[in-house]
Amino acid sequence: MISIKTKLIHPDAKLPTRAHNTDAGFDLYCTHSHCNEFSFLICHSGIAIEIPEGHVGLIFPRSSIRDKDLSLTNSVGVIDSGYCGEITACFRVHPFEDGSVAYYDAGERFAQLIILPIPAVEFIEVEELNDNTDRGANGYGSSGK
């Protein structure tokens, strides 16, 4: 188990929680939200975390986002271990048929945080790659429908 130092930077902030011990993601709670100049919904968690070196924090939408008709603008948020500011999420707003839009209220869970280890990687330039695999260089749709 790793410990993640967490600073509450808003009076209504809550520590991330999991509904079940077996859940991969920790729910993030909204302290407040607002639309920016591009009409994107910005949700604030009111927390900052210290991710240990060699790890990354990934922000994913929760499955209940289907009820909101919102989408995370960058699909998955990446929090590097060197970042120590507030965790926020930026959502694209998709108006409902009646023109109304969804948002997150203070106290609502708006995203989930997953902490993963990152291996040390070195890229080495080579002349040839081993293409003697089942897939080879076959890309999009190569495994069928």
N, CA and C atoms as a LAMMPS dump frame, in Angstrom:
ITEM: TIMESTEP
0
ITEM: NUMBER OF ATOMS
435
ITEM: BOX BOUNDS ff ff ff
-5.0000000000000000e+02 5.0000000000000000e+02
-5.0000000000000000e+02 5.0000000000000000e+02
-5.0000000000000000e+02 5.0000000000000000e+02
ITEM: ATOMS id mol type element x y z
1 1 1 N 0.851 -1.182 0
2 1 2 C 0 0 0
3 1 3 C 0.89 1.237 0
4 2 1 N 0.485 2.237 -0.761
5 2 2 C 1.196 3.505 -0.732
6 2 3 C 0.3 4.543 -0.061
7 3 1 N 0.915 5.517 0.55
8 3 2 C 0.177 6.61 1.175
9 3 3 C 0.285 7.835 0.282
10 4 1 N -0.834 8.496 0.054
11 4 2 C -0.883 9.693 -0.773
12 4 3 C -1.187 10.879 0.139
13 5 1 N -0.219 11.767 0.284
14 5 2 C -0.445 12.978 1.073
15 5 3 C -1.481 13.826 0.345
16 6 1 N -2.499 14.262 1.091
17 6 2 C -3.61 15.013 0.508
18 6 3 C -3.857 16.273 1.313
19 7 1 N -3.908 17.389 0.611
20 7 2 C -4.16 18.681 1.259
21 7 3 C -5.547 19.169 0.867
22 8 1 N -6.38 19.442 1.884
23 8 2 C -7.703 20.009 1.635
24 8 3 C -7.53 21.521 1.502
25 9 1 N -7.824 22.052 0.313
26 9 2 C -7.594 23.474 0.062
27 9 3 C -8.895 24.253 -0.071
28 10 1 N -10 23.606 0.221
29 10 2 C -11.319 24.252 0.212
30 10 3 C -12.039 23.762 1.462
31 11 1 N -12.806 24.63 2.125
32 11 2 C -13.46 24.207 3.377
33 11 3 C -14.446 23.048 3.212
34 12 1 N -15.001 22.86 2.019
35 12 2 C -15.955 21.77 1.792
36 12 3 C -15.315 20.539 1.154
37 13 1 N -14.007 20.534 1.001
38 13 2 C -13.321 19.417 0.341
39 13 3 C -13.413 18.15 1.172
40 14 1 N -13.438 17.016 0.461
41 14 2 C -13.453 15.694 1.088
42 14 3 C -12.306 14.873 0.526
43 15 1 N -11.784 13.978 1.341
44 15 2 C -10.785 13.039 0.845
45 15 3 C -11.419 12.112 -0.181
46 16 1 N -10.67 11.671 -1.19
47 16 2 C -11.21 10.693 -2.144
48 16 3 C -11.617 9.414 -1.424
49 17 1 N -12.672 8.787 -1.905
50 17 2 C -13.176 7.553 -1.29
51 17 3 C -13.46 6.488 -2.349
52 18 1 N -13.501 5.245 -1.884
53 18 2 C -13.939 4.122 -2.733
54 18 3 C -15.226 3.572 -2.144
55 19 1 N -16.164 3.224 -3.011
56 19 2 C -17.414 2.625 -2.536
57 19 3 C -17.165 1.204 -2.024
58 20 1 N -16.233 0.5 -2.648
59 20 2 C -15.915 -0.878 -2.28
60 20 3 C -14.399 -1.027 -2.219
61 21 1 N -13.903 -1.851 -1.323
62 21 2 C -12.458 -2.066 -1.198
63 21 3 C -11.824 -2.587 -2.475
64 22 1 N -12.603 -3.231 -3.329
65 22 2 C -12.077 -3.801 -4.57
66 22 3 C -12.131 -2.815 -5.74
67 23 1 N -12.675 -1.619 -5.542
68 23 2 C -12.742 -0.624 -6.614
69 23 3 C -11.349 -0.109 -6.954
70 24 1 N -11.094 0.077 -8.234
71 24 2 C -9.803 0.624 -8.677
72 24 3 C -9.747 2.128 -8.467
73 25 1 N -10.879 2.796 -8.681
74 25 2 C -10.902 4.248 -8.639
75 25 3 C -11.404 4.8 -7.317
76 26 1 N -10.862 5.962 -6.951
77 26 2 C -11.287 6.713 -5.781
78 26 3 C -12.148 7.874 -6.272
79 27 1 N -13.353 7.988 -5.739
80 27 2 C -14.257 9.056 -6.156
81 27 3 C -13.753 10.41 -5.682
82 28 1 N -13.86 11.392 -6.572
83 28 2 C -13.531 12.78 -6.257
84 28 3 C -14.828 13.549 -6.096
85 29 1 N -14.888 14.425 -5.103
86 29 2 C -16.092 15.174 -4.774
87 29 3 C -15.96 16.621 -5.225
88 30 1 N -17.033 17.149 -5.754
89 30 2 C -17.07 18.523 -6.245
90 30 3 C -17.261 19.506 -5.083
91 31 1 N -16.412 20.516 -5.019
92 31 2 C -16.635 21.599 -4.056
93 31 3 C -17.441 22.713 -4.713
94 32 1 N -17.189 22.939 -5.993
95 32 2 C -17.954 23.899 -6.791
96 32 3 C -17.601 23.678 -8.255
97 33 1 N -18.472 24.145 -9.127
98 33 2 C -18.224 24.04 -10.56
99 33 3 C -18.672 25.329 -11.235
100 34 1 N -18.127 25.573 -12.389
101 34 2 C -18.488 26.76 -13.166
102 34 3 C -18.169 26.51 -14.626
103 35 1 N -18.782 27.28 -15.504
104 35 2 C -18.465 27.204 -16.925
105 35 3 C -17.409 28.257 -17.236
106 36 1 N -16.41 27.866 -18.023
107 36 2 C -15.371 28.815 -18.405
108 36 3 C -15.783 29.568 -19.674
109 37 1 N -14.867 30.363 -20.214
110 37 2 C -15.191 31.187 -21.382
111 37 3 C -15.475 30.367 -22.637
112 38 1 N -15.128 29.075 -22.632
113 38 2 C -15.388 28.199 -23.774
114 38 3 C -16.616 27.322 -23.549
115 39 1 N -17.384 27.615 -22.503
116 39 2 C -18.577 26.856 -22.126
117 39 3 C -18.264 25.429 -21.702
118 40 1 N -17.055 25.192 -21.201
119 40 2 C -16.716 23.91 -20.61
120 40 3 C -17.02 23.999 -19.12
121 41 1 N -17.502 22.912 -18.558
122 41 2 C -17.792 22.845 -17.135
123 41 3 C -16.527 22.434 -16.388
124 42 1 N -16.074 23.262 -15.474
125 42 2 C -14.895 22.972 -14.665
126 42 3 C -15.37 22.569 -13.271
127 43 1 N -15.009 21.36 -12.859
128 43 2 C -15.344 20.878 -11.517
129 43 3 C -14.091 20.911 -10.652
130 44 1 N -14.236 21.483 -9.477
131 44 2 C -13.136 21.599 -8.529
132 44 3 C -13.301 20.565 -7.419
133 45 1 N -12.183 19.913 -7.066
134 45 2 C -12.21 18.923 -5.992
135 45 3 C -11.869 19.541 -4.637
136 46 1 N -11.195 20.677 -4.662
137 46 2 C -10.769 21.293 -3.404
138 46 3 C -9.623 20.572 -2.731
139 47 1 N -8.965 19.657 -3.46
140 47 2 C -7.822 18.938 -2.892
141 47 3 C -6.614 19.029 -3.812
142 48 1 N -5.459 18.923 -3.215
143 48 2 C -4.196 18.756 -3.927
144 48 3 C -3.544 17.513 -3.335
145 49 1 N -2.868 16.742 -4.17
146 49 2 C -2.247 15.501 -3.69
147 49 3 C -0.782 15.463 -4.083
148 50 1 N -0.032 14.673 -3.337
149 50 2 C 1.389 14.468 -3.616
150 50 3 C 1.555 13.034 -4.094
151 51 1 N 1.612 12.89 -5.414
152 51 2 C 1.775 11.557 -5.998
153 51 3 C 3.252 11.18 -5.922
154 52 1 N 3.565 10.016 -5.372
155 52 2 C 4.963 9.616 -5.243
156 52 3 C 5.647 9.502 -6.611
157 53 1 N 6.924 9.843 -6.646
158 53 2 C 7.694 9.684 -7.868
159 53 3 C 7.602 8.234 -8.317
160 54 1 N 7.503 8.031 -9.614
161 54 2 C 7.352 6.676 -10.151
162 54 3 C 5.902 6.242 -10.261
163 55 1 N 4.971 7.164 -9.968
164 55 2 C 3.545 6.878 -10.063
165 55 3 C 2.857 7.99 -10.852
166 56 1 N 1.652 7.736 -11.283
167 56 2 C 0.842 8.726 -11.994
168 56 3 C -0.586 8.624 -11.466
169 57 1 N -1.284 9.746 -11.466
170 57 2 C -2.709 9.759 -11.155
171 57 3 C -3.482 9.915 -12.45
172 58 1 N -4.47 9.086 -12.661
173 58 2 C -5.309 9.164 -13.858
174 58 3 C -6.732 9.515 -13.443
175 59 1 N -7.306 10.503 -14.101
176 59 2 C -8.673 10.942 -13.823
177 59 3 C -9.59 10.424 -14.924
178 60 1 N -10.561 9.63 -14.531
179 60 2 C -11.544 9.076 -15.453
180 60 3 C -12.938 9.572 -15.062
181 61 1 N -13.85 9.664 -16.036
182 61 2 C -15.229 9.963 -15.657
183 61 3 C -15.819 8.761 -14.917
184 62 1 N -16.786 9.003 -14.072
185 62 2 C -17.501 7.922 -13.399
186 62 3 C -18.532 7.36 -14.372
187 63 1 N -18.951 6.132 -14.183
188 63 2 C -19.926 5.532 -15.099
189 63 3 C -21.266 6.258 -15.052
190 64 1 N -21.576 6.916 -13.933
191 64 2 C -22.848 7.641 -13.822
192 64 3 C -22.881 8.896 -14.691
193 65 1 N -21.789 9.209 -15.378
194 65 2 C -21.764 10.389 -16.247
195 65 3 C -22.8 10.255 -17.366
196 66 1 N -23.231 9.033 -17.655
197 66 2 C -24.238 8.827 -18.697
198 66 3 C -25.519 9.597 -18.395
199 67 1 N -25.8 9.834 -17.115
200 67 2 C -26.994 10.582 -16.724
201 67 3 C -26.816 12.08 -16.909
202 68 1 N -25.583 12.536 -17.045
203 68 2 C -25.287 13.973 -17.122
204 68 3 C -25.133 14.456 -18.565
205 69 1 N -24.838 13.563 -19.483
206 69 2 C -24.546 13.909 -20.869
207 69 3 C -23.394 14.91 -20.948
208 70 1 N -22.335 14.602 -20.207
209 70 2 C -21.093 15.363 -20.221
210 70 3 C -19.988 14.426 -20.692
211 71 1 N -18.896 14.981 -21.167
212 71 2 C -17.731 14.154 -21.494
213 71 3 C -16.475 14.882 -21.054
214 72 1 N -15.552 14.128 -20.495
215 72 2 C -14.288 14.681 -20.058
216 72 3 C -13.53 15.146 -21.305
217 73 1 N -13.11 16.395 -21.341
218 73 2 C -12.561 16.961 -22.575
219 73 3 C -11.284 16.28 -23.044
220 74 1 N -10.458 15.801 -22.15
221 74 2 C -9.227 15.13 -22.569
222 74 3 C -9.322 13.613 -22.41
223 75 1 N -10.518 13.086 -22.288
224 75 2 C -10.803 11.65 -22.151
225 75 3 C -10.263 11.067 -20.858
226 76 1 N -8.976 11.204 -20.616
227 76 2 C -8.368 10.773 -19.357
228 76 3 C -7.412 11.873 -18.921
229 77 1 N -7.574 12.328 -17.697
230 77 2 C -6.654 13.329 -17.169
231 77 3 C -5.426 12.66 -16.594
232 78 1 N -4.268 13.24 -16.84
233 78 2 C -3.004 12.699 -16.341
234 78 3 C -2.431 13.671 -15.318
235 79 1 N -2.192 13.166 -14.112
236 79 2 C -1.576 13.967 -13.063
237 79 3 C -0.187 13.404 -12.806
238 80 1 N 0.815 14.14 -13.226
239 80 2 C 2.201 13.717 -13.022
240 80 3 C 2.591 13.906 -11.557
241 81 1 N 3.596 13.162 -11.136
242 81 2 C 4.011 13.232 -9.733
243 81 3 C 4.555 14.603 -9.351
244 82 1 N 4.983 15.393 -10.316
245 82 2 C 5.499 16.722 -10.017
246 82 3 C 4.434 17.785 -9.84
247 83 1 N 3.158 17.48 -10.162
248 83 2 C 2.079 18.459 -10.042
249 83 3 C 1.556 18.478 -8.609
250 84 1 N 1.415 19.67 -8.054
251 84 2 C 0.944 19.76 -6.663
252 84 3 C -0.221 20.734 -6.511
253 85 1 N -0.891 21.089 -7.625
254 85 2 C -2.028 21.996 -7.551
255 85 3 C -3.344 21.265 -7.349
256 86 1 N -4.419 22.03 -7.349
257 86 2 C -5.758 21.457 -7.149
258 86 3 C -6.126 20.515 -8.287
259 87 1 N -6.785 19.43 -7.943
260 87 2 C -7.313 18.515 -8.952
261 87 3 C -8.656 19.052 -9.427
262 88 1 N -8.745 19.267 -10.736
263 88 2 C -9.986 19.703 -11.367
264 88 3 C -10.246 18.805 -12.559
265 89 1 N -11.441 18.883 -13.096
266 89 2 C -11.775 18.163 -14.325
267 89 3 C -12.579 19.101 -15.211
268 90 1 N -12.309 19.022 -16.496
269 90 2 C -12.97 19.881 -17.476
270 90 3 C -13.875 19.009 -18.353
271 91 1 N -15.151 19.337 -18.365
272 91 2 C -16.14 18.557 -19.109
273 91 3 C -16.725 19.355 -20.265
274 92 1 N -16.926 18.672 -21.386
275 92 2 C -17.664 19.253 -22.509
276 92 3 C -19.147 19.058 -22.201
277 93 1 N -19.916 20.117 -22.359
278 93 2 C -21.344 20.094 -22.05
279 93 3 C -22.114 19.764 -23.327
280 94 1 N -22.963 18.761 -23.252
281 94 2 C -23.829 18.379 -24.374
282 94 3 C -25.269 18.672 -23.955
283 95 1 N -25.864 19.752 -24.457
284 95 2 C -27.226 20.102 -24.026
285 95 3 C -28.229 18.984 -24.317
286 96 1 N -29.182 18.818 -23.411
287 96 2 C -30.276 17.879 -23.62
288 96 3 C -31.197 18.42 -24.704
289 97 1 N -32.131 17.592 -25.17
290 97 2 C -33.051 18.006 -26.238
291 97 3 C -33.835 19.257 -25.889
292 98 1 N -34.141 19.445 -24.609
293 98 2 C -34.911 20.633 -24.204
294 98 3 C -34.026 21.87 -24.019
295 99 1 N -32.716 21.733 -24.296
296 99 2 C -31.799 22.857 -24.178
297 99 3 C -31.145 22.989 -22.813
298 100 1 N -31.607 22.235 -21.834
299 100 2 C -30.998 22.311 -20.505
300 100 3 C -29.644 21.604 -20.508
301 101 1 N -28.829 21.935 -19.544
302 101 2 C -27.506 21.316 -19.45
303 101 3 C -27.304 20.749 -18.046
304 102 1 N -26.449 19.764 -17.969
305 102 2 C -26.137 19.137 -16.692
306 102 3 C -24.897 19.784 -16.097
307 103 1 N -24.76 19.66 -14.803
308 103 2 C -23.586 20.151 -14.09
309 103 3 C -23.458 19.324 -12.82
310 104 1 N -22.402 19.553 -12.08
311 104 2 C -22.214 18.865 -10.814
312 104 3 C -22.411 19.849 -9.677
313 105 1 N -23.202 19.451 -8.696
314 105 2 C -23.416 20.25 -7.496
315 105 3 C -22.313 19.968 -6.484
316 106 1 N -22.127 20.889 -5.567
317 106 2 C -21.175 20.685 -4.477
318 106 3 C -21.558 19.41 -3.723
319 107 1 N -20.558 18.6 -3.431
320 107 2 C -20.78 17.354 -2.709
321 107 3 C -20.965 16.147 -3.612
322 108 1 N -21.266 16.362 -4.898
323 108 2 C -21.437 15.237 -5.822
324 108 3 C -20.084 14.664 -6.226
325 109 1 N -20.073 13.36 -6.479
326 109 2 C -18.883 12.707 -7.012
327 109 3 C -18.843 12.976 -8.518
328 110 1 N -17.722 13.505 -9.015
329 110 2 C -17.686 13.917 -10.419
330 110 3 C -16.668 13.157 -11.272
331 111 1 N -15.739 12.479 -10.668
332 111 2 C -14.717 11.742 -11.422
333 111 3 C -14.101 10.716 -10.492
334 112 1 N -13.254 9.868 -11.063
335 112 2 C -12.544 8.904 -10.239
336 112 3 C -11.049 8.977 -10.527
337 113 1 N -10.283 8.81 -9.473
338 113 2 C -8.828 8.895 -9.517
339 113 3 C -8.244 7.506 -9.354
340 114 1 N -7.335 7.143 -10.252
341 114 2 C -6.622 5.876 -10.165
342 114 3 C -5.138 6.191 -10.112
343 115 1 N -4.441 5.634 -9.149
344 115 2 C -2.997 5.821 -8.998
345 115 3 C -2.31 4.553 -9.5
346 116 1 N -1.365 4.71 -10.432
347 116 2 C -0.664 3.561 -11.001
348 116 3 C 0.845 3.783 -10.989
349 117 1 N 1.606 2.685 -10.846
350 117 2 C 3.062 2.806 -10.977
351 117 3 C 3.436 2.991 -12.445
352 118 1 N 4.516 3.715 -12.672
353 118 2 C 5.027 3.95 -14.023
354 118 3 C 6.408 3.319 -14.109
355 119 1 N 6.611 2.397 -15.064
356 119 2 C 7.934 1.777 -15.16
357 119 3 C 8.961 2.751 -15.726
358 120 1 N 10.219 2.528 -15.385
359 120 2 C 11.294 3.283 -16.007
360 120 3 C 11.41 2.788 -17.448
361 121 1 N 11.45 3.711 -18.394
362 121 2 C 11.443 3.352 -19.815
363 121 3 C 12.579 4.08 -20.517
364 122 1 N 13.211 3.381 -21.441
365 122 2 C 14.224 3.992 -22.301
366 122 3 C 13.879 3.591 -23.73
367 123 1 N 13.777 4.57 -24.626
368 123 2 C 13.522 4.292 -26.035
369 123 3 C 14.858 4.133 -26.748
370 124 1 N 14.989 3.057 -27.506
371 124 2 C 16.227 2.75 -28.214
372 124 3 C 15.913 2.698 -29.701
373 125 1 N 16.625 3.502 -30.472
374 125 2 C 16.426 3.497 -31.921
375 125 3 C 17.038 2.231 -32.51
376 126 1 N 16.257 1.551 -33.376
377 126 2 C 16.714 0.339 -34.048
378 126 3 C 16.379 0.429 -35.528
379 127 1 N 17.006 -0.415 -36.323
380 127 2 C 16.73 -0.457 -37.769
381 127 3 C 15.5 -1.305 -38.074
382 128 1 N 15.272 -2.341 -37.304
383 128 2 C 14.175 -3.274 -37.556
384 128 3 C 13.471 -3.627 -36.249
385 129 1 N 12.178 -3.93 -36.365
386 129 2 C 11.387 -4.434 -35.234
387 129 3 C 10.985 -5.867 -35.523
388 130 1 N 10.708 -6.622 -34.484
389 130 2 C 10.229 -7.985 -34.643
390 130 3 C 8.778 -7.924 -35.103
391 131 1 N 8.549 -8.131 -36.406
392 131 2 C 7.175 -8.098 -36.913
393 131 3 C 6.62 -9.505 -37.103
394 132 1 N 7.327 -10.49 -36.555
395 132 2 C 6.882 -11.872 -36.637
396 132 3 C 5.955 -12.164 -35.451
397 133 1 N 4.822 -11.453 -35.415
398 133 2 C 3.833 -11.63 -34.352
399 133 3 C 2.498 -11.993 -34.989
400 134 1 N 1.533 -12.364 -34.18
401 134 2 C 0.205 -12.691 -34.703
402 134 3 C -0.426 -11.494 -35.41
403 135 1 N -0.141 -10.317 -34.931
404 135 2 C -0.779 -9.121 -35.471
405 135 3 C 0.088 -8.404 -36.504
406 136 1 N 1.402 -8.396 -36.29
407 136 2 C 2.279 -7.67 -37.2
408 136 3 C 1.97 -6.188 -37.179
409 137 1 N 1.906 -5.56 -38.328
410 137 2 C 1.639 -4.123 -38.425
411 137 3 C 0.161 -3.835 -38.698
412 138 1 N -0.701 -4.845 -38.583
413 138 2 C -2.133 -4.633 -38.823
414 138 3 C -2.714 -3.74 -37.743
415 139 1 N -3.397 -2.671 -38.163
416 139 2 C -3.885 -1.674 -37.223
417 139 3 C -5.375 -1.699 -37.031
418 140 1 N -6.004 -0.523 -37.174
419 140 2 C -7.423 -0.327 -36.909
420 140 3 C -8.288 -1.404 -37.554
421 141 1 N -9.135 -2.033 -36.76
422 141 2 C -10.1 -3.012 -37.27
423 141 3 C -9.501 -4.331 -37.686
424 142 1 N -8.229 -4.548 -37.41
425 142 2 C -7.579 -5.763 -37.899
426 142 3 C -8.07 -7.023 -37.205
427 143 1 N -8.708 -6.88 -36.045
428 143 2 C -9.163 -8.079 -35.337
429 143 3 C -10.608 -8.436 -35.682
430 144 1 N -11.202 -7.723 -36.644
431 144 2 C -12.568 -8.031 -37.065
432 144 3 C -13.581 -7.153 -36.368
433 145 1 N -14.855 -7.438 -36.674
434 145 2 C -15.948 -6.622 -36.117
435 145 3 C -16.487 -7.226 -34.849
